[in-house]
Amino acid sequence: QVQLVESGGGLVQAGGSLKLSCRTSGNMFTFRTMGWYRQAPGKQRELVASISRGGSTNYADSVKGRFAISRDNAKNTVYLQMNSLKPEDTAVYYCAAASSFFKICTGRSDYWGQGTQVTVSS
């Protein structure tokens, strides 16, 4: 059973930065796509960023230019660097792994982390 464990969340002031990490228990390279989602209270879960096995990335319009996703296959870890944070970025952030980009885009990832809280104060 694959496990994803997120870390790095916390409380930060608007304009600040945080870096989330997601470590997988298995060989991350076996997953075609890794992604970060977020869900704010009362809102639907949204895909924030994704990265393919080869390193191709995609971002939600709301975070383009501020967030950067990366992966270290040797460490079985995917990262989300979040800069210029805004109060509207406040949410629980989830890491996910999927066998296809379609699954990541449609929220049907194969494995999910437990989530880490990110709170941005104004």
C-alpha positions as CSV (number, residue, x, y, z in Angstrom):
1,Q,0.0,0.0,0.0
2,V,1.4,3.3,-1.1
3,Q,1.4,6.1,1.5
4,L,1.8,9.9,0.8
5,V,2.8,12.0,3.7
6,E,2.7,15.8,3.4
7,S,4.6,18.3,5.6
8,G,5.5,22.0,5.6
9,G,2.1,23.6,6.1
10,G,1.6,26.3,8.7
11,L,0.6,29.9,9.4
12,V,2.2,32.7,7.3
13,Q,1.5,36.3,6.7
14,A,0.3,37.5,3.3
15,G,3.3,38.0,0.9
16,G,5.2,35.2,2.6
17,S,6.3,31.8,1.4
18,L,6.0,28.2,2.4
19,K,7.3,25.0,0.9
20,L,5.2,21.8,1.1
21,S,6.7,18.4,0.8
22,C,5.1,15.1,0.0
23,R,7.0,11.9,0.5
24,T,5.8,8.6,-1.0
25,S,6.4,5.3,0.6
26,G,6.9,3.6,-2.7
27,N,8.9,4.3,-5.9
28,M,7.4,7.6,-7.0
29,F,8.7,7.1,-10.5
30,T,6.0,4.5,-11.0
31,F,3.4,7.2,-11.0
32,R,2.9,9.0,-14.2
33,T,1.7,12.2,-12.6
34,M,1.9,13.8,-9.1
35,G,-0.3,16.7,-8.0
36,W,-1.2,19.1,-5.3
37,Y,-4.8,19.9,-4.6
38,R,-6.4,22.3,-2.1
39,Q,-9.7,22.6,-0.4
40,A,-10.9,25.7,1.4
41,P,-13.8,25.6,3.8
42,G,-17.1,25.6,2.0
43,K,-15.4,25.2,-1.4
44,Q,-14.7,22.4,-3.8
45,R,-11.4,20.8,-4.0
46,E,-9.3,22.2,-6.8
47,L,-6.1,21.0,-8.5
48,V,-3.4,23.5,-7.9
49,A,-0.4,22.0,-9.8
50,S,0.7,18.8,-11.4
51,I,4.0,17.4,-12.6
52,S,4.6,14.5,-14.9
53,R,7.2,11.8,-14.6
54,G,9.2,13.6,-17.1
55,G,8.9,17.0,-15.3
56,S,6.2,18.7,-17.3
57,T,4.1,21.0,-15.1
58,N,0.7,22.5,-15.1
59,Y,-0.8,25.1,-12.8
60,A,-4.2,26.6,-11.9
61,D,-4.5,30.2,-13.2
62,S,-4.9,31.4,-9.6
63,V,-1.3,30.3,-8.7
64,K,0.6,30.8,-11.9
65,G,3.8,32.7,-11.4
66,R,3.6,32.3,-7.6
67,F,3.7,28.5,-7.0
68,A,6.2,26.0,-8.4
69,I,5.9,22.2,-8.3
70,S,8.9,20.0,-8.5
71,R,9.9,16.4,-7.9
72,D,12.9,14.5,-6.7
73,N,12.6,10.9,-7.9
74,A,15.6,9.8,-5.9
75,K,14.0,11.0,-2.7
76,N,10.5,9.9,-3.7
77,T,9.3,13.4,-2.9
78,V,7.3,16.1,-4.6
79,Y,7.4,19.7,-3.5
80,L,5.2,22.8,-3.8
81,Q,7.0,26.1,-3.4
82,M,4.4,28.8,-2.6
83,N,5.5,32.4,-2.9
84,S,3.6,35.7,-2.6
85,L,0.9,34.0,-0.6
86,K,-2.5,35.5,-0.3
87,P,-5.3,35.0,2.2
88,E,-7.3,33.2,-0.5
89,D,-4.6,30.6,-0.6
90,T,-5.7,29.4,2.8
91,A,-6.8,25.8,2.5
92,V,-5.9,22.2,3.3
93,Y,-3.4,21.1,0.7
94,Y,-3.4,17.5,-0.4
95,C,-0.7,15.6,-2.3
96,A,-1.9,12.9,-4.8
97,A,-0.4,10.3,-7.1
98,A,-2.0,9.0,-10.3
99,S,-1.3,6.6,-13.1
100,S,-2.5,9.2,-15.6
101,F,-2.8,12.9,-16.2
102,F,-6.5,12.4,-16.8
103,K,-6.9,11.0,-13.3
104,I,-5.1,14.0,-11.7
105,C,-7.2,16.5,-13.7
106,T,-10.5,14.8,-12.8
107,G,-9.7,14.3,-9.1
108,R,-9.6,10.6,-9.5
109,S,-6.0,10.1,-8.2
110,D,-5.0,6.7,-7.1
111,Y,-3.4,7.7,-3.8
112,W,-3.9,10.7,-1.5
113,G,-2.1,12.2,1.4
114,Q,-3.8,13.2,4.7
115,G,-3.5,16.9,3.9
116,T,-1.6,19.8,5.5
117,Q,-3.2,23.1,6.6
118,V,-1.9,26.3,5.1
119,T,-3.2,29.5,6.7
120,V,-2.4,32.9,5.2
121,S,-3.2,35.9,7.4
122,S,-3.9,39.4,6.0
